[in-house]
Amino acid sequence: MKSSLDLEHDELRRLMDAFRPVMPGGPEADSTRMAQLRIRFSDLFRKHMSHEHEVFRALRTDQPGCPVDAAVREHADRTRELFLGYSAHVNRWSLRQIEEDQEGYRESVLALQRACRALMAWEERKLHPLVAKN
């Protein structure tokens, strides 16, 4: 059975997949649908980050040199970097900016999606098995 963290990752991936075709220049470009998905993703992303923080913080032992603690710290650093990039993206790309530079927006979204997918894959390899043990 999948954990709640895995299910959240699945939903984040599903939302990213649904977003690609509705972006400007996509085969199903639809600004209303894009805005809806953007909001849903943002809400889930923030809730998921909070959930992960809580779950992964509980794994910490605060023992010097503990590999679990190192992985949790690395996760915090990687998540902070992704969140700052995501926040900058949201602030940069207003609806007007998206319309003016559709290709730039699309490239920015796809880069963020790759970073988000990479982080989730890393979490699933490094941290989710530790959560399952507890």
N, C-alpha and C positions, 0 to 999 in steps of 0.2 A: 504494500500500500504506500502511496506517495505521501510525503510529509506536506504540511501546509506551506512550507517554504518552496518545495518543488512545485506545488500547484500554483503558487503565486508566480513563479518563474514561467510556468507554462502559459499563464494568462498574459504576462508581460510580452512574451514572444508572440502570442496570438495577436495582441494589439499592434505590435510592431509590424507583423505581417499584413494586417488589415490596413495599416497606414500607408504602406508603400504605393499601392495602386491609386489611392485617392489624392495623393500629393499632386501639385501642379506638374504637368508633363506626364503624369501617369495615365494608364489606359482608362481609368475610371475617375479621373480628376473631379473632385467635388469638395468645394471649400466648406460647405456645411458639415459634411461627414468628417472631413479632416479636422475641423474644430472640435467636433464631438469626441473623436478618438484622441485628439491631443489632450483634452481635459481628462478623459478617462484614464489615459496612460499616466498623466501627471499625478492624479489622485492615488492610483494604485502604486506608482513608483515611490511616492512619499510614505504611504502606509507600509509598504514592503520594507523600505529602508529602516523605518522605526522598529518593525517586527524583527528584522535581522539583528539590529543593534542589541535589542533586548535578549534575543536567543544566544547570540554569539558572545555577548558580555558574560552570560552565565557560564560559559565554558572556561573562562579565565581562571588560572590558579594563582597568579601573581608570584610564581616561583621563578627565580632567576634562570634564564636559559631554557625555559619550557617551550617546546616547539608549538604547542597549542596556543600559548600566549602570543608567540611571534606571528602565527597565522592570523589570529584575531586582530593584532595591531596592523598587519599588512592589509587585512580586509578594510579596516577603518581608513587607512590611507588611500587605498584604491577607490573606496566608495566616496570619500570626500572629493577626490579628483574627478570622478565621474559626475557627482552632483554639481560641482562648481562648473564643469563644462556644460552640463544640461541647463543650469540656471542661466549661464551666459548665452546659450543658444536661444532659450525662451525670451530673454530680454532683447536679444539682437533681432529676432525674426518676428516683427509685427506682421499683421496681415498685409499691410502696405508694402513692407520690405519683401515679403514672400512673393507678392505679385511682381515687384520690380526686378527681382533676381531669382527666378524660379529654379534655375540650374544650381545656383549657389546654395539655395535652401535645401534642395534635394541632396546635394553632396554633403551638407552639414548634417542633415538627418541621418543619412546612411552611415556616416562616420560615427555618430553617437550610437546608432543601433549596433554597429560592430563592437564598439567599446562596451556597451551594456551586455551584449551576448557573451563577449569574452569574460567579463567579470562574473556573470552568472555561471558559466561553465567552470571557471576556477573555483567558485564557491561550492559548486556541486561535487567537485573532485576533492577539495581540501577540507571544507567545513561541514557540509551536510552529513558525511559519514560520522563525524564526531558528535553531531547533534543526535543522530540515530542511536548512538551508544548510550546516551544519557537518558 
